[in-house]
Amino acid sequence: MKITKSKWYRPEVPAVHSSSLIACALIACSGTASADSAEWSGWVNAQTRYYPQTGESVDETVYPAAAVQLEYSQALGESDQLTGSVFVRGDSVDDERNLADIRELLWLHSGEAYQFRAGVGQVSWGVNELFKVTDLINQKDRSELPFQRKLGQPLASLSFYVGEDLIELYTMHDVRTAWYPGEDGRLRYPILVDNDNEVYDWGKTNRWDFAGRWKTRLWDMDLALSHFYGMTRDPYFIFNYDFNNPYLIPVYEKVNQSSVEWQYAWNDLLLKAEYTYQTGSLEQFESAAGGFEYTFGSVFGSAMDVTWYVEGIWDSRDHIYSTLLDHDVGVAARLALNDTRDSNLILGVVADTEYDEMFGTLFWTNTFGESWTLNLTGQYFMANDDRYDPRDYIPFFEQLVQENPASPESVDYLLSLLGDVTISKPQYDRVLEFVEQLQQPDYWSTVDVASVPQTMFDLLRISDNSQKMNLIERDSYVQVDVYYHF
């Protein structure tokens, strides 16, 4: 590992989430609601996901699941309202995907030119369809991907107008941790992520985060400026340094992120762009994404419409472990049949501009009867051919564990395989400690050496950005969802 020093050293059934904000909202609203004004709605979902191939670490190919979402709205007078949404999912194979979550439980108070909200809520920032780099208040529900669903976030917000401009101020409590597949799950790393032992760098404000946003219209353009100070929603990973029970540990840091959103309608073309600049994480970085949206109406004289989405994304970081998307171009088309069944077809492709890898998405939806919806989703992953061959590395790892103690030459070569991986100072110190442990005469006597070479090989692949799609290339799937709405 080549290590240099600068500001930093470079070498989900979870419990339902709650907070004091929820209690405040309910106390404020208690005793004022009328049962006659309450509105209930929701849906029940049956889902089956099928993988044509077995996974690298998992033999399961069929994943049945079910979910339900219950939504509630209650008027509390002319100026106040209570809204709620609860989501529950059960997966018959991957236990980590079982979830009960309060998506929303908000008290809303509206004045003439302002609105106050408190409780658990959903916030959406950004203008792009494919690559949203500014949208970070809510944690994504990663187990629902490719659907853009979010976990509820405990928050309080104040929105008000200054002239024609909209100002939004937020305070948020705690961070909703990201979900990662369990031992029987798919679309996962060859080494499991430990969902129960995250590491946090809470910063000076501890569990409280803050954000603000200014939205205006300038020269016929929609413009929004925002700033977020809080825990990142996209952790990076460290190894737990335990070869007997190897895991990846998510690390969350306090960050500052400034963002710009821009949108401009030019005739029938809608131009969009997002830009962020973040400090406080492993390294300061910039991220930009943008493109255009264009709709062809009445295709071939029919009632059908086709909307094209073309977007690109660029990120200045050399190593990114939280996303597949860093130097990519995406093209998608949405065909709306505009029929009585509200039928829609979406086809999309995202290709990496740096490595020869891509993935494609198909989504079909329509309604039938008065209350039913059928969705068909498919994703196909194509990895590059420049993949690591275990025959080039496993023999060395086998030799390393046979040495007692490990020779300095072998340790130096082991570290050099990881290249210029970015880590923070505490993790840099932990690597040095780990290297010293490898060189102790009795270290390997406590380790199950038979599994170490494969673990080291997997860590090598995970640490290389060019191997991201290679890790999940066998996880292409087709998914069928049936919804009953009530």
N, C-alpha and C positions, 0 to 999 in steps of 0.2 A: 504494500500500500504506500503510495506516495503521499506524505503528509506535509502540508505547509501550514503556516500560521498567519492569520490576518486578524480581523475583528473576531471571527470564529476560527476554530481549528479546522483545517481541511486535511486531511491525510490522504341475535337479538331475540321460556317466556320471561323476558326481563320485567321488572316491576313497572307498574304504571307510574309515569313521571309526575311529580307534584312539586310545589314550592309555596312559600309564603304568599306569593302574588296571587295564587289561586284562592287561598283563604281570604285575602283582602277583597277580592272580587265578589266572592260569595257572601261575605258579611255585608258588603255594601248593598247587595241586591236582595238580601233575605227579607221576607215579609212584604215585598212590594209586587210580587208577580201574581198574575191572574192565570189560572189554569186554562181559562177559555181562550186566551191569546197565544197559547203555546202551539208551536208547529213542529211536527216530527216527520223525518224522512230518512232515507238511507238506502243501502243495498246489501245484498248477500252475493258472494262470489264463490264459484267452484272453479278450480284451476288444475290443469295438468301440464307439466313441462316434460318434454321428451328429448333426450340426448341420443343421437344415433350411435355414438361411440362411448365406450367406457372412458372414464377420466384417467389421468396419469396416476392419481392416488386413490380413486374411488371407482367401484364397479357398478354403482347404481346408475340407471339410465332413465327411470320414470319417477317423477316427483309430484304426487298428488298433494294439493293444498286447498284450504278453504279460508275465506275471510268474510268479515261483516263490518260495515261502517254505519253507525247510527248518528244522525244529525238532529240538532235541537235548536230552536229559536224561540225566544220569549221576549215580547215587548214589555217594558217596565215603565211605561208612561210615554210622554211625547219625546223625551230627550234621551232615554236610556233603553238599552237592549242587552239581553244575555244570549250568547250563542255558544253552542258546544258541538263537538264532533269526536266520537270515540271509535277507534279502529282496533280490531282484533284479528290476528292471523294465526293459523295453525298449519304446520308442515309435517307430513307423515314420515319424512326421511331425515331432514336436517333440523335437529332440535334447536340449533342456534337461531333459526328463522322464526320460531314461535314468538309472538309479540302481542302485547296489549299496550296501547298508546293513546293518550289524550292528544288528538291532533289540534283541538281548539277548545278552550273554555274561557270565554272573554266577556267582560263587562265593557260595554261601549257607551260612552256619554258624549252626546253631540251638542255643540253650541252653534251659534250663527256662523262662525268662521273657524271653528276648531273642532277636533274630536280627540277624546282621551280613551285609551284602551288599557286594560290591565287583566292579567291572567296568563293563559297559554294561547299563543297565536301563531299565525302563518304570515310571513312577509316575503314578497317576491321583488327582487331588484333585477335590472338588466333588460335589454331589448332583443338580444339574439335568440334564435330558436334552437340552434345546435350547440353552441359553445357559450355558456354563461359564466363569465369570469368574475362578475361583480356580485353575484347572488350568494350571500354567505351567512345571513343571520340564522336561518334554519339549517339544521343538519339534514342532508338528503337521507331518505329511507333507501339505503343501497340494496336492501333485499328485494325491493320492488322495481329496480331498474330492469328495462329501460324506461318505465313510467316515471315521470317527474313528480314523485310524491315526497313529502317531507315529514320529519318528526316535529311534533309540537314544541315550541320554545317558550319557556316562562319569560315574560317580558311586560313592560309598561311602555306606552308610547303616547306622544302628544303630537298631533298634526294640526297645522294652522296655516292660513294664508297671510302673506305680506304683499299687498297689491294683487298681482296675478300669479305670484310665485308661491309654491307649496313648500313648506318646511316640515320635516319629520324628525323627531327626536326620540331615541330609544334608550332604555336601560334593560339589560338582560341578566338573568341569574343562571349561573352554571352553564355547562356545555353538554349537549346531548352527544354521547360518544357514537362514533361510526360503527356500523355493523359489518362483520366479516363472516364468511361461511364457516361452519363447523367441520368436524372430522368427516362427516358423510355428505357435506355440501359440495357443490360444483362452482366453477368460476373462481377458484381460489389458488393461492400460492401453494407450492409443494410443502412448505413449512407452514403450519397453522398460525394464525394470529390469535394471541391471547386476548379475548374480549373482556376478561375480568381483572386484569392487572395493568391498566394503563398508567402512564407516567405523565404528570402535569407540572408545568411551570406556570404557576398562577399569576405571577407578576404582582405589582403593587396594589392592584384593586381586588386581588384574590378572585372570588367566584363571580364578581360583577363585571359585565361588559357594557360598553357604551357605543352608540352610533348616531350619526346624523346625516340627513340628506336634504339637498336643495334641488327642486325641480322647477325649471323655467322654460319659456319659449323665446327664442332669439333668432331673428331673421328667418322666420318660418321653419326653424329647426327646434326639435324637442331636445333639451339638454338637462342632464342631472349630474350633480356633483355629490359625492358621499365620502364619509370617513367612518371606519370601523376600528375600535380598539377593544380587543378581546381575544378569547381563545380561538385558535385556528380550528376550523371544522374539518381540515384535511391533515391528519397526523402523518409524521414520518415514522419509520420503524427502526428498532434496534434488536439485535439478537439477545436472548436472555442468557447466553454463555453457558448453557446447560446442555451438553450433548446427550445426556440420558433422557431429558424431556425437552427437546428443542421447541422453542416458540419464538414468534416475532412479537415484540412489545410495541404498541402504538404510543407515540410521544406527542403530547399537545403543548403548544407554546402560546404565550401571549404575543399578539402581533398588532401592528398598525397597518391598515390598508386604506389607501386613498384611491378613489375610483371616479371615472368619468363614463357617462353613457350618452350616446348621441344617436339621433334618428332624424331622417329627412326624407320627405316624400317628393320625388322628382318625377312628375307626370305619373305613369303607372308603376314606377320603380320605387321601392321603399328601401333606402340605404340605412344600414345600422352599424354601430361600432361600440365596443366596450374596451376600457383600458384600466388596469390596476397597477399600483406600485406598493409593494409590501416590504416592511422592515420588521425586525424583531424575531424573525424566524431564523433558520440555519444560515441563510444568506439573503440579503436584500435582492429583490428581483422585480421584473416587470412582466406583465402578461397582457396581450392584446388580442382581440377577436373581433371580427366584423365581416360584413358581406352585404347581400341584398336579397330582397324578396320580390317576386313578380308573379302576377296572376293573369292567366289567359282565360277569359270568360267565354262561355258558349262554344266549347271546342267542337269544331266540325259542324257548327250549326245546331248542336245538341244543348241539353240543359247542363252538361258537365262543365266543371271548372278545373283547371290545373294550376297549382301554385308551386313555383320553384323557389327553393332556398339554397343559396350558395354562400358558404362561410369558411373562413380560415382562422386558425388560432396559432399564436406564437408565444413561447415562454422562454425567458432568458436563462433559466436554470439548466445546468448540465445533467443533474440527477433529480428525478421526480418519482417518488414512490407512491403518491396518493392518487394518481390518475393515469389513464392510458393516453390522454390527449395533451400534447405539448407543442408539436410541430406538425399540424394536420390540416387537411382540407376536407370539407364535407359538402356533399351535394345531395339534396333530397327533393322529391316531388310528391305533392299531395293531390290526389285525384278525388274530387267531390262529385258524386253522381247526382246529388240534389234530387234524390228520389224519395218516395214515401218511407223508405226504410233508413234514411239518413246514412247511406253507405259511403264509406271513405276508404281509400287505399293510399298508404304512404310507403314509398321506396326510398332508401337512402344508402349512401356509401361514404365512409370516412377513411381516408388514406393518409398514412404518415409520409411526410415529405422528406424525412431523413433516412428512414429505414423502409425496406420493401415489405410493408405489412399493411393490412387494412381489415375493416369489418363492414359487413352489410346488414341492413335492417329492413324487414318487411312488417307492415302492420295493416291489418284489415279489420274494420269494425262496421257493424250494422245492427239495427234494431229489428225485433220481430215481436208481434203481439203488441200489447200496450205497455208492458213493463220489462221486457227482456232485451238484453244486448249480448251479442256474440263478438268476441275479439279473437283474432288470430295473429300471433306475434312470432317472428323468426329472426334469429341472428346467426350470422356466419362469420367466423374468424379465419383470416388467412395470415399465417406467420411467414417471416422471412426465412431464407435458407441458410443464413449465417448463424447457425445455432451451435451451442457448445456440444462437443462430442465427449461423452464420459470417458472414452478410452484415452483421451489426451490428459485427463486430470485425476481420475480415480486412482491410478497407480501411484501418483505422487502422494495423494492423501493417505493411501494405505501405508506408504513408507513412513509418513510423518508420525502416524500413531504407533508404529513399531519402534521408533527411536525412543530411547529412555536415558536421559531426557531428550527432548526435541532439540536438534542442533540449531545454532543461530542462523546458519545458512538456509535451513528449511523454513524457519519462521519468517525470515526476510522474504523468501520467495512466496510464501503463503500470503503475506500482506501485500506484496506487489500485484497479486492477481486481482485485487479489488480496485486498483487504480486510485484516482483522485475522488474518493467518496467523501461527501461533505457530512461532517458530524459536529456537534457542539462540543464545547470544552469538557463538560462532565462526561460525555460519552468518549471523548478522546482519552481522558484519564482512565476510563474503564477499559478501553482497548489495551492501553499500556499494562494495566494490571493483569488482563487476560493473557497477554504475551508472556509475562513473567510466570504465570501459572503453567503455561505450556512447557516451560523450560525447567520445571521442578521434577526431580527424579520420580516422585511418587504420584504425579498428577494422573497419568493414564491408568494407574491401578484402580481408580475409583470410577472409571468410565467404561461404558459398553462400547468397546472399540469397533465392534462389527458394524455399527450404524453410523460411525463418525464420517467415513469417506463420503457417503451419500449426502449427509447433512451439509458438509462443506461444499460439495458440488452444487447443492440446491441454493445455498447462500450466495455462491458465485453467480449463478444465473439470476437470482432475484436482484442483485446489486447492479446489474447491467441493463441500462435502458433499452438496448437493442433486442433484449430477450422478452419484453413484456408480453407480446402477443404469443410468443412461443410457449409461454407458461399456461395459456388457456386455449390453445389452438384446437384441442380435441373437445372443447365445450360448446361447440355450435349446437343450437337447440331450436325446437319448435314448441310454442306454448299456446294452449287454448284456454280462454276464459269465458265463462258464462255468468252474466250478472242478472239478478232480479232486483228491480228498483221498486221501492214502496214509499 
